[in-house]
Amino acid sequence: MSKLFVDEIKGNTGTTVTVPTGQKIIGTDTGSIYAPGMIIQMGGDSWAPGATRDITTTGSTWYGADLEVSITFKSTSNKFWVQIFIPDGYNNGTATRCIDGGFVYSTDSFSSHEAVFGPQAIISDHMGYSTDTADLHPHLYNTWGTVPTVSAIKIRPYLIARNGTYRTNANSLGVYCLTVMEIAQ
């Protein structure tokens, strides 16, 4: 077996280095090959509680550890992308009730530390706002930003109801989903 030790690979003529057909360059660990824009890692969580969840006008991580992603980002030079799907939002039969949503993270499993994950606390506001009292609204929102830390963190959705209690998973059949990606820069 041959070993090649180099600090840089350049094309001898032009800007292309060709790997012959049938040959591969293989990284030996998760951090060995990066290209800008490449997804470095992805984490996700889904939750099918089989029950409704009522969100009140006190902001909180209402789903707790039932819907969270644990991740250790590789570099604070990278970007993150986070998205959540919340099934069957319902205003409990009262027009203009709705929820606002964002994301928070913690470096200590939410025992004493919680910080906004993304550009601001509320990413999507007035989700499910309607003058109709019988509609169900699926909620999907996302954001992206610069990775805040390379410490191990947990990420959760942050929700607050407006104009009274708001119900999620109103039919008790939905599946919540939280997805986080780290993207190389």
N, C-alpha and C positions, 0 to 999 in steps of 0.2 A: 504494500500500500504506500502511495506517495503522499507527502504532506506539503502544502504550499502555504508559506507565511508571508502575507503582504499587508500593507496598510491602505492600499488603494488599488482599484482595478480601473484601467482606462482602455478605450479602444485604441489600437495601434494606428488606425486610419479612421477618421471620423469620430462619432460620439456613441457608437454602438458596440457592445460586447455580445457576441452570439454564443449561445449554448446550443450545441448540436442536437438535432432531433434524437429523441430517445434518451438524452442525458438530462440530469436535474441538478440544481443547486439546492441542498437541503440544509436548513438551519437545525442545530442540535438542541435548541431550547426556544421558549416562547418569545424571547427578546432578541433573537439573532438576526432577523431580517425585517427591516421596516422600510416603508416607502411613504412619503407624505400622502395623506388621505386614506391610508389603509386602516381597516379596523384591526386594532391590536388585540382587543379582548371584548367579550360581551358577557353580560350577566343578566339573568332574568328571574322572575318569580311569577307564579300564577296562583290564584286562590279561588276555590269554588266552595264558599261556606254553606250553601244550601239554605241561607237565611238572609233577611233584609238587614241593612245597617242604617241607622238614623244618624245624620250629621247635624249637630246643633250650631248655634251662632258663636260658639267658643271654638276658635281655631285649634286644630290638633292633628296629630298623625293617627287618625281614627281607626285605621286597620292594624296599627301596631306591627308586631313581628310577623303577623299573618301575611303581610305584603311588603317585603323589603328585599333589597339586593345588597349583598356583601361583596365588596370589591376592593382591591388594592391597586390603584392606578400605577403605571410605570414611570410617568414623568409629568411634572407640572407645566411642561412646554406643550403637552398634548391637549386635545379638546375632548369633551365628553358630549354625548347625546343621550337624552333620557325621555322616555315616553310611557304614558299610562293609558290603559283602557279601563273605564268604570262602567259596568252594565246597568241598564234600566234605572235611570234617575227619575224621581217622581216628587212632585211638589206637595204631596200629602193632601191633595184636593184644595189647595189654597193658591190662587193666582199670584204670580210674581215671586214665589219662593224659588231660590236657586242656590248654587254653590260656586265658590271660587276655589281654584286649586293651584298648587305649586308643588315644590319638592324641598325636602330638608335632608341634611346628612348629619351623622355623628361619628366621632372617633372613639367613643366609649359606649357603644350600644345604647345610646339615649339615656344613660344613667344620670349624667349631669351636663352633657354638651349636645347642643343642637344648633345648626347653622343653616342659612338659606343655601340651597343648591341650585345655582342658576343666577340669572341677572337680577331677579327680585323675588320677593316672597310669593306673590300671586302671578302666575303665568297666564292663566285663563280665568276670566271673571264672568259672572252671571250665566254660568252653564245651566241650561234647562229653564231659563227665564221664559215664562209664557203667561198669557192671560187665560189660557185653557187650563182646566183643572183635571183633565183625564189623560194627558200625554205622558208617554215614557220617553226619556232621552238618554241614548248612549253617550258617554263622554270620552273623548280622546284628546289629550293635549301632550305637547312635548316642548323641549327647549334644549339648548346647547350652550356651552361656554368653555372656559379654560379650566382644566383640572385643578382643584383647590389644594390638594395634598397627595403625598404618596404614602401616607399612613393608611392602615386598614380602616375602611369606613362602611357604614350601613346607610342606605338611601331609602327614604320612605316618601309617599305622597303626603302633602299637607292640604287639609280641606277646612273650609269654614262656610257655614250656611248663611244666607241672607234672607231676611224677612220671615224667619221661622225655621223650624226643623225640616230638613230635606232628606228623603230616603234614597238610598242606592240599593241596587239589586232587588228592586221592588217585586219582581216575580219569583225571587229566590232560586232562579235557575242559572244565573249568569256566572261567568268566569272573569275575575279581575286579572289584569296582566300588567307587570311593570318591567321595562327593559332599559338597560344601561349599556352604552358602548364607549370605549376609549378609541380615539382616532389619532393616528400619528400626524405630526406636523413637521 
